[in-house]
């Protein structure tokens, strides 16, 4: 039970970090396409493992955290795009 509470707490921290990062980027006028976040989520983990046979555990942990941040950023930005579409087209169901 304690394990799942720690996992949930870690997820909330990563979610908060991602929201802060997206707000900071928008505040500074930086807009990154959501598909870049989607690709980065996988490539940030895959490329180091392909290039280097043995990735140290601390580096691997950082890569997985970055993967989670990019994946959450992709989902958040996709949700924002969907909300924007629904606002512009109120009578059309979003697909």
C-alpha positions in Angstrom: 0.0 0.0 0.0 2.8 2.4 0.9 4.4 1.6 -2.5 1.3 2.8 -4.4 1.1 5.9 -2.3 4.7 6.7 -3.2 4.0 6.1 -6.9 1.0 8.3 -6.8 2.9 11.0 -5.0 5.7 10.8 -7.5 3.2 11.1 -10.3 1.7 14.2 -8.8 5.1 15.7 -8.5 5.9 15.0 -12.1 2.5 16.3 -13.2 3.1 19.5 -11.2 6.6 19.9 -12.7 5.2 19.4 -16.2 2.4 22.0 -15.7 4.9 24.5 -14.3 7.2 23.9 -17.3 4.4 24.4 -19.9 3.3 27.6 -18.1 6.8 28.9 -18.0 7.3 28.2 -21.7 4.1 29.9 -22.7 4.9 32.9 -20.5 8.2 33.3 -22.4 6.4 32.9 -25.8 7.8 29.5 -26.6 5.4 27.1 -28.3 6.5 23.6 -28.9 4.4 21.4 -31.1 2.7 18.6 -29.1 4.1 16.0 -31.5 7.6 17.0 -30.5 6.7 16.2 -26.9 5.3 12.9 -28.1 8.4 11.9 -30.0 10.7 13.1 -27.3 9.0 11.0 -24.7 10.2 7.8 -26.5 13.4 9.0 -28.0 14.8 10.4 -24.8 14.9 6.8 -23.5 15.6 4.8 -26.7 18.5 6.7 -28.1 20.8 6.5 -25.1 20.1 2.7 -24.8 20.8 2.2 -28.5 24.0 4.2 -28.4 25.4 3.0 -25.1 25.1 -0.7 -24.0 25.1 0.0 -20.3 23.4 3.2 -19.1 24.1 3.9 -15.5 21.1 3.6 -13.2 21.0 7.3 -12.1 21.2 8.4 -15.7 18.5 5.9 -16.6 16.3 7.2 -13.8 16.7 10.8 -15.1 15.8 9.6 -18.6 12.6 7.9 -17.4 11.6 11.1 -15.5 12.1 13.1 -18.6 10.1 10.5 -20.6 7.3 10.9 -18.1 7.4 14.8 -18.3 7.3 14.7 -22.1 4.5 12.2 -22.2 2.4 14.2 -19.7 3.2 17.4 -21.7 2.0 15.6 -24.9 -1.3 14.6 -23.2 -1.8 18.0 -21.7 -1.2 19.8 -25.0 -3.5 17.4 -26.8 -6.2 18.1 -24.3 -5.7 21.8 -24.8 -6.0 21.4 -28.6 -9.2 19.5 -28.2 -10.7 22.1 -25.9 -9.8 24.8 -28.3 -11.4 22.9 -31.2 -14.6 22.3 -29.2 -14.7 26.0 -28.3 -14.4 27.0 -32.0 -16.9 24.3 -33.2 -19.5 24.0 -30.5 -22.0 21.9 -32.6 -19.5 19.5 -34.0 -18.5 16.4 -32.0 -14.7 16.1 -31.6 -13.2 13.0 -33.0 
